[in-house]
Amino acid sequence: MMIRKLHDAGLRSEHAYTAALASIGLSVLSWAASAKAEPAGIDRADRWGIFVGEWAPTFFGLGLALAQYEDD
């Protein structure tokens, strides 16, 4: 039901895959920016990178679900 609503709203599997790849890039960028800008050190930078990096599997899962729905 949720996948149908997302598909009807215009979200396609390619969009979810692109978001997943972008979140991987953003994970690296957020880690690098936090490592340079934060006085808290590398620990906080690692947390930022991991936080953003955890989005990728969710977007890949949505992409797979949407691709299966599009094939039906």
Beta strands, then each sheet from edge to edge (+ up, - down):
end
